[in-house]
Amino acid sequence: MRRTYLAHVLFVVPIVIGLAFAFAGIPFYDNAVVWCNNSAKWWPEIPVIIAIILATAIMGSLCYRFYQNERRSAQYTGGETRLSKKLFKQSCWFIFAFYITWVPYLTLQYMLSSGTGYDSYGLILSSATLVPLQGFWNSFVYIRPRYARDIVSGITSSFARATLSQRSKSSHVAPPPTCASLQP
């Protein structure tokens, strides 16, 4: 019962906060070159900054706690701490996808607020390209471990086949001629 309640709270609270910010910003919406944008000075970017800081802190905390638990259990089982390394790599990929999407956007927003954003075509283009691709980056992060594992196993099996074929070819080679066989 408690888990269901917590799941509902974690689902509803972000939606309510998002709707509150969306409705609070209605008087400020304006055209900003590529998309409709909240034209108020500075404050509309605060939720994005908070989300970036929270995502980074949560991923860091998750990795650290997982590493601590794995290290404590390894001292009783004598095993290695390999899963924490995988979790850390996956978390870094997720955060990288988050940063590649939102940092150019935030930079552009601050430049637009200061009045210099319209001069930077490259930043407008990169933001307009990367923000809609957030779902692509998330799917890339999600399927990356599977493809990485398949690529490594494919390379390993190709190498093993090549090594086996080399060994089988070398075992079928005729023996070198002896001195007796060379005499007429």
N, C-alpha and C positions, 0 to 999 in steps of 0.2 A: 504494500500500500504506500509506504513512504517513498519508494523508488518511483512509482507512477506519479505521485505528487511532485517530486523533484523534476521529473522529466517534463511535466506540464509547465512548471515554473520556468525551467530553462528554455522552453519553447516559446512561451507567451511573453516573458519579460523583454527579450530583444525586439519582438514585434511591436510591443507597446512603446518602447523607447524610440524605435525607428519612426513609428507613426507620429509620436509627439514632436520629434524634430522636423518631420516632413510638414506637418500642419503649422508648426511655429514658423517655418521658413516660407510659407506661401506668399506673404506680402513682398518677399525679397527676390522671388524667382525672376530671372531675366535671361536673355539670349547671351551666350558666351562663345561665339565663333562656331564651335562644333556641336554643342549640346546646350540644353536649357540648364541653367546654373543658378545657384543661390548667390546673388550679387552683394549680399551683406559683407561688410569688411570683417575679415579674420575669423569670426566665431563659427562659421559652417564647417571649417576644417577640424575643429576640436574633436568631434566624434571619430573622425578617421585617425587622427593622431592617437587618441586613447585606444582605439582598436589595434593599431600597430604596436603600441607599447604593451598592451595586454596580451596580444598573441605571442609576442617575443618572450614576455615574462612567463606565460603559462607553458610554452614549449620548453624554456630553460628549466623551469621548476619540474616539469614532467620528466625530462631527461635526467636531471640530477637525482630525483627521488627513485626513479627506476634503477639508476646506476647503484645507488646506495642499497636498495633491496637485493639487487643481483649480487653485489659484492658480499653482503651478509650471508646470503644463501650459498654462495660459492665456497665460503670457508668451511661449510659443513658437508658439501657435496664434492669438493675438490675440483669443481668445474671452472671453465673459463667464463669471462664476462663478454660474450659475443653479442647477445641480444641488445645490450645497452648501446653498443656501437652502431648496430643497425637502426635502432630507434633514434639515435642522435643524428645519423645521416638522413633519415627520412624527415625528421623534424627540420633539419637545415634546408632540405629541398622545399618543404612546405613554406617556411619563412621566406626563402628566396623567391618563391612564386608570389607570395604576398607583397614583398618589397618591390619586385619588378613591376607589379601592377600599380601599386598605390604611391610609391615615392615620386615618380614623374608627375602623377596627377596632383599630389600635394604641392610639389614645387611650382607647377603651373598655377594652381589656385593662389598661392602666395604672391606669385608674380602678377597675376590678374588683379589681386586686391591692391597691390602697390602701384598698379598702372603700367607695369613694364612687360606684362605677359604677352601682349599682342605683337611685340617685336620679335619674339622667339618662335619662328615657324617650326623649327626642329622639335622643340619641347611640346608644342601643340600637336604636331604629328605623332610623336611618340606616345603622348597621353591618349590621344584619340585612337591609337592602334592598340595599346596595351591594356587599357581599362576593359574594353569589351572581351578581351582574351582571357580574363580571369578564370573562367570555366575551363578553358583549354589548359591553362597552366595547372589547375587543380587536378584535371584528369591525367595530365602528364605525370604529376607527382604520385598519383594513385597507382597508375599502371607501370611506372618506372621499375619497381623492384622485380616484378614478374618478367619484364623484358630483359632486364639486366641479368637475371638468373638464367633465362633461356639463351641469351647470347654467350654467357660464360660456359654453360653446359655444351652449347654447339661448338664453341672453339675447343673446349677440352675433348669432346668426342672426335672432332676432326683431327686434332693432334694425335689422339690415341690411334685412330685408323691409319694415319700416315705413318706412325711409328711401327704399327703391326705390319703394314704392307712393306715397309723397308726391311723389316726383319725377315718376312717371308721371301722377299726377293733375294736377300743375301743368303738364305739357306738353300736356294735352288741354283746357285751359281756353280758352274763346273769347277772342279778342283784345278789348281794351276798345273801346268804340264811339268812332268819330271824330266830329268836328264835322260832317262832310258827311253822315254817316249819321243824325244827329239832326235835320236840317232836313227839314220836310215837303215 
